[in-house]
Amino acid sequence: MKYDLIATSTFGLEAVVKREVENLGGEIVKVDNGRIDFRGEKSLIAKGNLWLRVADRLLLKMGEFRAESFESLFNQTFDLPWEEWIPQDGNFLVQGKSIKSTLYSVRDCQSIVEKAIVKKLQTKYDVDWFKKSGPRYKIQVAILKDQVTLTLDTSGDGLHKRGYRETAVDAPIKETLAAAMIELSYWNKTKMLIDPFCGSGTIPIEAAMIGKNIAPGLNRKFDSEYWDVISKDIWKKARIEALKAIDQEVELRIFAYDKEKRAIKIAEENAINAGVDDCIEFAEKTFGEMKMKEDYGVIITNPPYGERLSDTLEVKKIYEFMGKVLKPIDTWSKYIVTSYENFEIAYGEKASKKRKLFNGTLKVDYYQYFGKRPPKKK
């Protein structure tokens, strides 16, 4: 049996997530802003949570319908098969959002949906109230222009929480965005990669995990892993397959630099937690001390942004210096993410391509400078 699933994504990364879903065997139904609807068997819930690098969450779609009254919302929610998924002790909680809809009160919508679910569960379980002492079932009611989508969150915590980043420096980049930057670049495991502003090491760690083919969710647990309706065997098989898929023989050339000693220490610890400390060379270096050891390679980085005026002036100087150092090295491709809107002016060169993305709620731009391709080997 196949189920309706939704992989949510940051705006601008839908195409990357769609490709990830297709690679896992999902049947794409539609792609919309911030979501990829697809179909797959129960095993894809386990596989998707383990392997999706760029998606934010993996949701099970319980139902979709139009509702302009609370009565309609209650009745159509009641009609859905909640009792097939939520056990008697299930710790279910309802979250919601409503945009441009007749039912604009999110709190009231949440309350109506919860009442309908309780009523439906009581048709199966002979109880007056539910203790909610068991596994977590996060339910979301999302209403857009009177169109209601009800989902169960199979992930629990967001997929960006890989489990390796116990500590981080200020303003860290999200793991999912770091993975997306790599997926959108020309880097692959045969090329040298440098991150000259590595911070807590997220970009080089995500690159090493891609290079070694390590499933990003291998070191964490998911809410649906505790659901009775998805057998332990499904999860066990998915995890064993992920472990077998790791490339233990690959030799990666990834270099991570930062001027702060504390940042390098944190990055090294995070790399150990991720199981890729043997793939990355960390060093305490300023941007000016960076050396390109090969004629061709890739730079992917998240340099300082600057929020206050004094910071902005300092950041502008950093970007000007980056341009002076990097522009002459035309055989290297450079990928830089920043919220500084005048980056190209400071850097001194218009990007080959620019994408609008988000790091959490912060709008950023991803500047891509494509280097010359190496000559073809005879």
RAJO-V517187 format. One line per field, one symbol per residue. ss: DSSP state (2 for helix, 1 for strand, 0 for the rest). phi: phi as a letter, one per 40 degrees, with the letter a starting at -180 (. if undefined). psi: psi as a letter, one per 20 degrees, with the letter a starting at -180 (. if undefined). A space follows every 10 residues. Layout:
# RAJO-V517187
ss->???
phi->???
psi->???
This chain:
# RAJO-V517187
ss->0011111100 0002222222 2220001111 1100111111 0222222222 2000001111 1111110002 2222222200 0222000000 1111111110 0000022222 2222222222 2200000000 0000011111 1111001111 1110000000 0000000000 0000222222 2220000000 0011100000 0222222222 2000000000 0022220000 0222222222 2222000000 0001111100 2222222222 2222000001 1111002220 0000001111 1000000022 2222222222 2222220000 0111111100 0022222000 0011111110 0111111110 00000000
phi->.bbcbbbcac dhbdcccdcc ccccgcccba bbdgabcaba cdcccccccc bccbccabbc ccaaacabac cccccccdcc ccccbbcccd ccbbbaaabf bccccccccc cccccccdcc cccbbcbcab cfccdcbcbb bbbbfgccbb bbcccgcdcc cchcccbacc fcccdccccc dccccccacc bcbbbcbcfc gccccccccc ccfcccccba bbdccbcccb cccccccccc cccccccccc bbbbbbbacc cccccccccc ccccgbccbb bcacacdccc bccbcbibbb abcdcgbcdc cccccdcccc cdccccdccc cbcbbbbacc cbdccccgac ccabbcbbbg cccbbbcbbc cccccccc
psi->pqqpqpoqrq pijghghghg gghijqopgq projqoprqr rhhhgggghh iohhqgroqp ohqprppjqh ggggghghiq lhiihprhjp mpqprrqppl qgniogghgg gggggggggg hihgpmqhqp hlibqpnopp oppoljoppp qpoigdqqii nhiinhqqrq lqqqhhhghg hghirjqrii qqppoimhcj jgghghghhg hilpphjhkr rqgiijphio qhhggggghg hhghipoiiq oqnpppqqip hgghgggggh hghikjhiip oqqoqrhhip poirhqappp qmrqgpgrgh gghggggghg hgghghghmi ipppoppqio hkghgghjpp qhqpppapnc ipprqopoop rqqqqpp.
